Every structure is written in C-alpha cells, then in structure tokens.
Amino acid sequence: MMRIGGVSHAKQILQRGARWILLPGMSTKEIMTHALKLPARSRARLAAQLLESIDARQRKHLDAAWASEAEARIAEYDSAGGKTVAAADVLAYQGKR
C-alpha cells in the first residue's frame, strides 16, 4: 500500500489519467464529489460494489423497508379505488409539456 506523509491510502480512483487519492479521514461528501466525476461505467461498478458490501443484517433491514414501502403503495392504490393511468397517456401528457 502506498504511503504519503505517513498516511496509508485506503483507495485510489483513476479517471482519464488523473489520480484521486481517498484518505481514510475524507468525508462522505468529499468521496461523493470525486466519485460523481467518474465515467458512468466506473460509477456503476462502484455502486454495485458498495451494494454488495452491505452485510446480511442490513440487507434484511433494507428488504423489510422495501417490503413496507411496497405494501404502503398497494394500500394507497387500493384506497384510491384502483384508479390508474395508462403509460401511453402519461407519456403523451409529458410530451405535451
């Protein structure tokens, strides 16, 4: 692992020859700023790796949260009398705006 000024670097992100060094003490905002400058393919790969890093307990919590959200949406749909709008109508409406 490369060391500069006695600090071990946790990660290096490469973009078009520019080298960004992410230090362990960097804030999430600083990391996000650098990550958002990556090409789309690199951002997608980073996002996938971050999602994979979530441990099983957190996944169960997230799964439960999504299930709860789905149930809430179904209940909202049911309470509205099941009214829907066809996708073609929505797209046509958006095209007129």
C-alpha positions in Angstrom: 0.0 0.0 0.0 1.4 3.4 -0.9 2.2 5.8 1.9 2.5 9.6 1.6 3.3 11.7 4.6 2.9 8.7 6.9 -0.8 8.2 5.9 -1.9 4.9 4.3 -4.1 5.5 1.4 -7.4 3.5 1.5 -8.2 3.7 -2.2 -7.1 5.3 -5.4 -9.6 6.2 -8.1 -8.3 6.7 -11.6 -10.0 8.9 -14.2 -8.6 9.9 -17.5 -5.0 9.9 -16.1 -5.9 12.0 -13.1 -5.3 10.3 -9.8 -7.6 10.9 -6.8 -6.5 9.6 -3.5 -9.2 8.8 -1.0 -7.9 9.1 2.5 -9.5 7.3 5.5 -10.4 10.7 7.0 -12.2 12.0 4.0 -15.8 12.9 4.4 -18.6 11.1 2.6 -19.3 14.4 0.8 -15.7 14.6 -0.5 -15.7 11.0 -1.6 -19.0 11.6 -3.4 -17.7 14.7 -5.1 -14.9 12.7 -6.6 -17.0 9.6 -7.4 -19.5 11.6 -9.3 -16.8 12.8 -11.6 -16.0 9.2 -12.7 -17.2 7.9 -16.1 -20.7 6.2 -15.9 -19.3 2.7 -16.2 -16.9 3.3 -13.3 -19.7 4.8 -11.2 -21.9 1.8 -11.9 -19.2 -0.6 -10.9 -18.6 1.4 -7.7 -22.3 1.4 -6.9 -22.5 -2.4 -7.4 -19.5 -2.9 -5.1 -21.0 -0.7 -2.4 -24.3 -2.5 -2.5 -22.6 -5.9 -2.3 -20.7 -4.6 0.8 -23.9 -4.2 2.8 -23.9 -7.1 5.3 -26.8 -9.5 5.6 -28.3 -7.8 8.6 -28.5 -4.5 6.8 -29.9 -6.3 3.7 -32.7 -7.8 5.8 -33.5 -4.3 7.1 -33.4 -2.8 3.6 -35.6 -5.7 2.3 -38.1 -5.1 5.1 -38.1 -1.4 4.3 -38.8 -2.0 0.6 -41.5 -4.5 1.5 -43.1 -2.0 3.8 -42.9 0.7 1.0 -44.5 -1.8 -1.4 -47.3 -2.5 1.0 -47.9 1.2 1.6 -48.1 1.8 -2.2 -50.5 -1.1 -2.7 -52.7 0.2 0.2 -52.6 3.7 -1.4 -53.7 2.2 -4.7 -56.5 0.3 -3.1 -57.7 3.3 -1.2 -57.9 5.3 -4.4 -60.3 2.8 -5.8 -57.7 1.3 -8.1 -57.6 4.2 -10.5 -54.7 4.0 -12.9 -53.5 5.9 -15.9 -52.2 4.1 -18.9 -48.5 4.5 -19.6 -49.2 5.8 -23.1 -51.4 8.5 -21.7 -48.7 9.6 -19.2 -46.1 9.7 -22.0 -48.4 11.7 -24.2 -49.1 14.1 -21.4 -45.4 14.5 -20.8 -44.8 15.1 -24.5 -47.2 18.0 -24.5 -45.5 19.8 -21.6 
